[in-house]
Amino acid sequence: ADLAASYTAYINDLDHVQSALIKVRTKRKHEIQNLECGLPLQSVQSYLIMPVQRIPRFMLMLNTMLSDSNEHPNTILVDTIQSALDHVKQAATALNDAKRESELRQILTAISPTTDFDPFLDGRRLIRHGPIFQNRHRSIGNRVPTICFLFNDAICITNSKYKIKTQFPLSSPVVVSTFIQSDSSWRY
């Protein structure tokens, strides 16, 4: 549990660390170059991404081992590898879910904090969100993105920087028993 929590925190904070590294790289270019010249890999960023790549690489390795062991049947070995693969898949799913939840929390936190709309209100659940494009001046090339958030009790429309353009309550709350968001695009 502690390993999963620290791994999740690392993956969730990686974007912030990489953007901070870019800022440091512009201010202290020569120091970073001196640091990187002694590294066997190309850059500090290649080291930062390694833990993120570890889980998919474990899955590839275990899949390869499983296919190789199927050619030479050994029930105990196959069962052990399959069990390990199942555990790694569960870990990957949990990490992906945590990353998606963290990104969504950042987006919801960015929704205009100066307005009275509270995306974290008790009982309020986000059902779906994604961009909607409006054509202005009847020109296809002049598309302006608008982000629409459908909650169980309200609809909130923001600009691309999450500043609220309009919001309105739904007359009756939307009941959703299960919802799987496979992507952020709207489908009708």
MODELLER restraints for C-alpha pairs under 7 A, 6 or more apart:
rsr = mdl.restraints
at = mdl.atoms
rsr.add(forms.Gaussian(group=physical.xy_distance, feature=features.Distance(at['CA:8:A'], at['CA:95:A']), mean=5.91, stdev=0.5))
rsr.add(forms.Gaussian(group=physical.xy_distance, feature=features.Distance(at['CA:8:A'], at['CA:98:A']), mean=6.74, stdev=0.5))
rsr.add(forms.Gaussian(group=physical.xy_distance, feature=features.Distance(at['CA:11:A'], at['CA:52:A']), mean=6.50, stdev=0.5))
rsr.add(forms.Gaussian(group=physical.xy_distance, feature=features.Distance(at['CA:12:A'], at['CA:99:A']), mean=5.72, stdev=0.5))
rsr.add(forms.Gaussian(group=physical.xy_distance, feature=features.Distance(at['CA:12:A'], at['CA:102:A']), mean=6.68, stdev=0.5))
rsr.add(forms.Gaussian(group=physical.xy_distance, feature=features.Distance(at['CA:25:A'], at['CA:32:A']), mean=6.27, stdev=0.5))
rsr.add(forms.Gaussian(group=physical.xy_distance, feature=features.Distance(at['CA:36:A'], at['CA:43:A']), mean=5.56, stdev=0.5))
rsr.add(forms.Gaussian(group=physical.xy_distance, feature=features.Distance(at['CA:36:A'], at['CA:44:A']), mean=6.58, stdev=0.5))
rsr.add(forms.Gaussian(group=physical.xy_distance, feature=features.Distance(at['CA:55:A'], at['CA:88:A']), mean=6.97, stdev=0.5))
rsr.add(forms.Gaussian(group=physical.xy_distance, feature=features.Distance(at['CA:55:A'], at['CA:92:A']), mean=6.50, stdev=0.5))
rsr.add(forms.Gaussian(group=physical.xy_distance, feature=features.Distance(at['CA:59:A'], at['CA:85:A']), mean=6.33, stdev=0.5))
rsr.add(forms.Gaussian(group=physical.xy_distance, feature=features.Distance(at['CA:59:A'], at['CA:88:A']), mean=6.59, stdev=0.5))
rsr.add(forms.Gaussian(group=physical.xy_distance, feature=features.Distance(at['CA:62:A'], at['CA:81:A']), mean=6.50, stdev=0.5))
rsr.add(forms.Gaussian(group=physical.xy_distance, feature=features.Distance(at['CA:62:A'], at['CA:85:A']), mean=5.94, stdev=0.5))
rsr.add(forms.Gaussian(group=physical.xy_distance, feature=features.Distance(at['CA:66:A'], at['CA:78:A']), mean=6.32, stdev=0.5))
rsr.add(forms.Gaussian(group=physical.xy_distance, feature=features.Distance(at['CA:66:A'], at['CA:81:A']), mean=6.22, stdev=0.5))
rsr.add(forms.Gaussian(group=physical.xy_distance, feature=features.Distance(at['CA:66:A'], at['CA:82:A']), mean=6.97, stdev=0.5))
rsr.add(forms.Gaussian(group=physical.xy_distance, feature=features.Distance(at['CA:69:A'], at['CA:78:A']), mean=6.26, stdev=0.5))
rsr.add(forms.Gaussian(group=physical.xy_distance, feature=features.Distance(at['CA:108:A'], at['CA:119:A']), mean=6.26, stdev=0.5))
rsr.add(forms.Gaussian(group=physical.xy_distance, feature=features.Distance(at['CA:110:A'], at['CA:162:A']), mean=6.17, stdev=0.5))
rsr.add(forms.Gaussian(group=physical.xy_distance, feature=features.Distance(at['CA:111:A'], at['CA:162:A']), mean=4.85, stdev=0.5))
rsr.add(forms.Gaussian(group=physical.xy_distance, feature=features.Distance(at['CA:111:A'], at['CA:163:A']), mean=6.00, stdev=0.5))
rsr.add(forms.Gaussian(group=physical.xy_distance, feature=features.Distance(at['CA:111:A'], at['CA:164:A']), mean=6.81, stdev=0.5))
rsr.add(forms.Gaussian(group=physical.xy_distance, feature=features.Distance(at['CA:112:A'], at['CA:162:A']), mean=6.25, stdev=0.5))
rsr.add(forms.Gaussian(group=physical.xy_distance, feature=features.Distance(at['CA:112:A'], at['CA:163:A']), mean=4.93, stdev=0.5))
rsr.add(forms.Gaussian(group=physical.xy_distance, feature=features.Distance(at['CA:112:A'], at['CA:164:A']), mean=5.93, stdev=0.5))
rsr.add(forms.Gaussian(group=physical.xy_distance, feature=features.Distance(at['CA:124:A'], at['CA:151:A']), mean=6.52, stdev=0.5))
rsr.add(forms.Gaussian(group=physical.xy_distance, feature=features.Distance(at['CA:124:A'], at['CA:152:A']), mean=6.13, stdev=0.5))
rsr.add(forms.Gaussian(group=physical.xy_distance, feature=features.Distance(at['CA:124:A'], at['CA:153:A']), mean=6.51, stdev=0.5))
rsr.add(forms.Gaussian(group=physical.xy_distance, feature=features.Distance(at['CA:125:A'], at['CA:151:A']), mean=5.43, stdev=0.5))
rsr.add(forms.Gaussian(group=physical.xy_distance, feature=features.Distance(at['CA:125:A'], at['CA:152:A']), mean=5.58, stdev=0.5))
rsr.add(forms.Gaussian(group=physical.xy_distance, feature=features.Distance(at['CA:126:A'], at['CA:150:A']), mean=6.12, stdev=0.5))
rsr.add(forms.Gaussian(group=physical.xy_distance, feature=features.Distance(at['CA:126:A'], at['CA:151:A']), mean=4.31, stdev=0.5))
rsr.add(forms.Gaussian(group=physical.xy_distance, feature=features.Distance(at['CA:126:A'], at['CA:152:A']), mean=6.46, stdev=0.5))
rsr.add(forms.Gaussian(group=physical.xy_distance, feature=features.Distance(at['CA:127:A'], at['CA:150:A']), mean=5.60, stdev=0.5))
rsr.add(forms.Gaussian(group=physical.xy_distance, feature=features.Distance(at['CA:127:A'], at['CA:151:A']), mean=5.24, stdev=0.5))
rsr.add(forms.Gaussian(group=physical.xy_distance, feature=features.Distance(at['CA:127:A'], at['CA:152:A']), mean=6.35, stdev=0.5))
rsr.add(forms.Gaussian(group=physical.xy_distance, feature=features.Distance(at['CA:128:A'], at['CA:149:A']), mean=6.11, stdev=0.5))
rsr.add(forms.Gaussian(group=physical.xy_distance, feature=features.Distance(at['CA:128:A'], at['CA:150:A']), mean=5.26, stdev=0.5))
rsr.add(forms.Gaussian(group=physical.xy_distance, feature=features.Distance(at['CA:129:A'], at['CA:148:A']), mean=5.55, stdev=0.5))
rsr.add(forms.Gaussian(group=physical.xy_distance, feature=features.Distance(at['CA:129:A'], at['CA:149:A']), mean=4.43, stdev=0.5))
rsr.add(forms.Gaussian(group=physical.xy_distance, feature=features.Distance(at['CA:129:A'], at['CA:150:A']), mean=6.06, stdev=0.5))
rsr.add(forms.Gaussian(group=physical.xy_distance, feature=features.Distance(at['CA:129:A'], at['CA:184:A']), mean=6.03, stdev=0.5))
rsr.add(forms.Gaussian(group=physical.xy_distance, feature=features.Distance(at['CA:130:A'], at['CA:147:A']), mean=5.51, stdev=0.5))
rsr.add(forms.Gaussian(group=physical.xy_distance, feature=features.Distance(at['CA:130:A'], at['CA:148:A']), mean=5.70, stdev=0.5))
rsr.add(forms.Gaussian(group=physical.xy_distance, feature=features.Distance(at['CA:130:A'], at['CA:149:A']), mean=6.89, stdev=0.5))
rsr.add(forms.Gaussian(group=physical.xy_distance, feature=features.Distance(at['CA:130:A'], at['CA:184:A']), mean=4.93, stdev=0.5))
rsr.add(forms.Gaussian(group=physical.xy_distance, feature=features.Distance(at['CA:130:A'], at['CA:185:A']), mean=5.45, stdev=0.5))
rsr.add(forms.Gaussian(group=physical.xy_distance, feature=features.Distance(at['CA:130:A'], at['CA:186:A']), mean=6.50, stdev=0.5))
rsr.add(forms.Gaussian(group=physical.xy_distance, feature=features.Distance(at['CA:131:A'], at['CA:145:A']), mean=6.09, stdev=0.5))
rsr.add(forms.Gaussian(group=physical.xy_distance, feature=features.Distance(at['CA:131:A'], at['CA:146:A']), mean=5.50, stdev=0.5))
rsr.add(forms.Gaussian(group=physical.xy_distance, feature=features.Distance(at['CA:131:A'], at['CA:147:A']), mean=4.42, stdev=0.5))
rsr.add(forms.Gaussian(group=physical.xy_distance, feature=features.Distance(at['CA:131:A'], at['CA:148:A']), mean=6.22, stdev=0.5))
rsr.add(forms.Gaussian(group=physical.xy_distance, feature=features.Distance(at['CA:131:A'], at['CA:185:A']), mean=6.87, stdev=0.5))
rsr.add(forms.Gaussian(group=physical.xy_distance, feature=features.Distance(at['CA:132:A'], at['CA:145:A']), mean=5.92, stdev=0.5))
rsr.add(forms.Gaussian(group=physical.xy_distance, feature=features.Distance(at['CA:132:A'], at['CA:146:A']), mean=5.17, stdev=0.5))
rsr.add(forms.Gaussian(group=physical.xy_distance, feature=features.Distance(at['CA:132:A'], at['CA:147:A']), mean=5.98, stdev=0.5))
rsr.add(forms.Gaussian(group=physical.xy_distance, feature=features.Distance(at['CA:132:A'], at['CA:148:A']), mean=6.77, stdev=0.5))
rsr.add(forms.Gaussian(group=physical.xy_distance, feature=features.Distance(at['CA:133:A'], at['CA:143:A']), mean=5.94, stdev=0.5))
rsr.add(forms.Gaussian(group=physical.xy_distance, feature=features.Distance(at['CA:133:A'], at['CA:144:A']), mean=5.58, stdev=0.5))
rsr.add(forms.Gaussian(group=physical.xy_distance, feature=features.Distance(at['CA:133:A'], at['CA:145:A']), mean=4.71, stdev=0.5))
rsr.add(forms.Gaussian(group=physical.xy_distance, feature=features.Distance(at['CA:133:A'], at['CA:146:A']), mean=5.97, stdev=0.5))
rsr.add(forms.Gaussian(group=physical.xy_distance, feature=features.Distance(at['CA:134:A'], at['CA:143:A']), mean=5.66, stdev=0.5))
rsr.add(forms.Gaussian(group=physical.xy_distance, feature=features.Distance(at['CA:134:A'], at['CA:144:A']), mean=5.48, stdev=0.5))
rsr.add(forms.Gaussian(group=physical.xy_distance, feature=features.Distance(at['CA:134:A'], at['CA:145:A']), mean=6.69, stdev=0.5))
rsr.add(forms.Gaussian(group=physical.xy_distance, feature=features.Distance(at['CA:135:A'], at['CA:142:A']), mean=6.18, stdev=0.5))
rsr.add(forms.Gaussian(group=physical.xy_distance, feature=features.Distance(at['CA:135:A'], at['CA:143:A']), mean=4.89, stdev=0.5))
rsr.add(forms.Gaussian(group=physical.xy_distance, feature=features.Distance(at['CA:135:A'], at['CA:144:A']), mean=6.67, stdev=0.5))
rsr.add(forms.Gaussian(group=physical.xy_distance, feature=features.Distance(at['CA:136:A'], at['CA:142:A']), mean=6.04, stdev=0.5))
rsr.add(forms.Gaussian(group=physical.xy_distance, feature=features.Distance(at['CA:136:A'], at['CA:143:A']), mean=6.48, stdev=0.5))
rsr.add(forms.Gaussian(group=physical.xy_distance, feature=features.Distance(at['CA:145:A'], at['CA:159:A']), mean=6.83, stdev=0.5))
rsr.add(forms.Gaussian(group=physical.xy_distance, feature=features.Distance(at['CA:145:A'], at['CA:160:A']), mean=6.08, stdev=0.5))
rsr.add(forms.Gaussian(group=physical.xy_distance, feature=features.Distance(at['CA:146:A'], at['CA:157:A']), mean=6.91, stdev=0.5))
rsr.add(forms.Gaussian(group=physical.xy_distance, feature=features.Distance(at['CA:146:A'], at['CA:158:A']), mean=5.95, stdev=0.5))
rsr.add(forms.Gaussian(group=physical.xy_distance, feature=features.Distance(at['CA:146:A'], at['CA:159:A']), mean=4.85, stdev=0.5))
rsr.add(forms.Gaussian(group=physical.xy_distance, feature=features.Distance(at['CA:146:A'], at['CA:160:A']), mean=5.82, stdev=0.5))
rsr.add(forms.Gaussian(group=physical.xy_distance, feature=features.Distance(at['CA:147:A'], at['CA:157:A']), mean=5.74, stdev=0.5))
rsr.add(forms.Gaussian(group=physical.xy_distance, feature=features.Distance(at['CA:147:A'], at['CA:158:A']), mean=5.18, stdev=0.5))
rsr.add(forms.Gaussian(group=physical.xy_distance, feature=features.Distance(at['CA:147:A'], at['CA:159:A']), mean=5.91, stdev=0.5))
rsr.add(forms.Gaussian(group=physical.xy_distance, feature=features.Distance(at['CA:147:A'], at['CA:160:A']), mean=6.22, stdev=0.5))
rsr.add(forms.Gaussian(group=physical.xy_distance, feature=features.Distance(at['CA:148:A'], at['CA:156:A']), mean=5.97, stdev=0.5))
rsr.add(forms.Gaussian(group=physical.xy_distance, feature=features.Distance(at['CA:148:A'], at['CA:157:A']), mean=4.54, stdev=0.5))
rsr.add(forms.Gaussian(group=physical.xy_distance, feature=features.Distance(at['CA:148:A'], at['CA:158:A']), mean=6.44, stdev=0.5))
rsr.add(forms.Gaussian(group=physical.xy_distance, feature=features.Distance(at['CA:149:A'], at['CA:155:A']), mean=5.75, stdev=0.5))
rsr.add(forms.Gaussian(group=physical.xy_distance, feature=features.Distance(at['CA:149:A'], at['CA:156:A']), mean=5.10, stdev=0.5))
rsr.add(forms.Gaussian(group=physical.xy_distance, feature=features.Distance(at['CA:149:A'], at['CA:157:A']), mean=6.20, stdev=0.5))
rsr.add(forms.Gaussian(group=physical.xy_distance, feature=features.Distance(at['CA:150:A'], at['CA:156:A']), mean=6.63, stdev=0.5))
rsr.add(forms.Gaussian(group=physical.xy_distance, feature=features.Distance(at['CA:152:A'], at['CA:173:A']), mean=5.33, stdev=0.5))
rsr.add(forms.Gaussian(group=physical.xy_distance, feature=features.Distance(at['CA:152:A'], at['CA:174:A']), mean=4.60, stdev=0.5))
rsr.add(forms.Gaussian(group=physical.xy_distance, feature=features.Distance(at['CA:152:A'], at['CA:175:A']), mean=6.67, stdev=0.5))
rsr.add(forms.Gaussian(group=physical.xy_distance, feature=features.Distance(at['CA:153:A'], at['CA:169:A']), mean=5.91, stdev=0.5))
rsr.add(forms.Gaussian(group=physical.xy_distance, feature=features.Distance(at['CA:153:A'], at['CA:170:A']), mean=5.26, stdev=0.5))
rsr.add(forms.Gaussian(group=physical.xy_distance, feature=features.Distance(at['CA:153:A'], at['CA:172:A']), mean=6.87, stdev=0.5))
rsr.add(forms.Gaussian(group=physical.xy_distance, feature=features.Distance(at['CA:153:A'], at['CA:173:A']), mean=4.55, stdev=0.5))
rsr.add(forms.Gaussian(group=physical.xy_distance, feature=features.Distance(at['CA:153:A'], at['CA:174:A']), mean=6.28, stdev=0.5))
rsr.add(forms.Gaussian(group=physical.xy_distance, feature=features.Distance(at['CA:154:A'], at['CA:168:A']), mean=5.72, stdev=0.5))
rsr.add(forms.Gaussian(group=physical.xy_distance, feature=features.Distance(at['CA:154:A'], at['CA:169:A']), mean=4.08, stdev=0.5))
rsr.add(forms.Gaussian(group=physical.xy_distance, feature=features.Distance(at['CA:154:A'], at['CA:170:A']), mean=4.95, stdev=0.5))
rsr.add(forms.Gaussian(group=physical.xy_distance, feature=features.Distance(at['CA:155:A'], at['CA:167:A']), mean=5.66, stdev=0.5))
rsr.add(forms.Gaussian(group=physical.xy_distance, feature=features.Distance(at['CA:155:A'], at['CA:168:A']), mean=5.60, stdev=0.5))
rsr.add(forms.Gaussian(group=physical.xy_distance, feature=features.Distance(at['CA:155:A'], at['CA:169:A']), mean=6.32, stdev=0.5))
rsr.add(forms.Gaussian(group=physical.xy_distance, feature=features.Distance(at['CA:156:A'], at['CA:166:A']), mean=6.08, stdev=0.5))
rsr.add(forms.Gaussian(group=physical.xy_distance, feature=features.Distance(at['CA:156:A'], at['CA:167:A']), mean=4.31, stdev=0.5))
rsr.add(forms.Gaussian(group=physical.xy_distance, feature=features.Distance(at['CA:156:A'], at['CA:168:A']), mean=6.66, stdev=0.5))
rsr.add(forms.Gaussian(group=physical.xy_distance, feature=features.Distance(at['CA:157:A'], at['CA:164:A']), mean=5.93, stdev=0.5))
rsr.add(forms.Gaussian(group=physical.xy_distance, feature=features.Distance(at['CA:157:A'], at['CA:165:A']), mean=5.64, stdev=0.5))
rsr.add(forms.Gaussian(group=physical.xy_distance, feature=features.Distance(at['CA:157:A'], at['CA:166:A']), mean=5.28, stdev=0.5))
rsr.add(forms.Gaussian(group=physical.xy_distance, feature=features.Distance(at['CA:157:A'], at['CA:167:A']), mean=6.07, stdev=0.5))
rsr.add(forms.Gaussian(group=physical.xy_distance, feature=features.Distance(at['CA:158:A'], at['CA:164:A']), mean=4.18, stdev=0.5))
rsr.add(forms.Gaussian(group=physical.xy_distance, feature=features.Distance(at['CA:158:A'], at['CA:165:A']), mean=4.97, stdev=0.5))
rsr.add(forms.Gaussian(group=physical.xy_distance, feature=features.Distance(at['CA:158:A'], at['CA:166:A']), mean=6.92, stdev=0.5))
rsr.add(forms.Gaussian(group=physical.xy_distance, feature=features.Distance(at['CA:159:A'], at['CA:165:A']), mean=6.56, stdev=0.5))
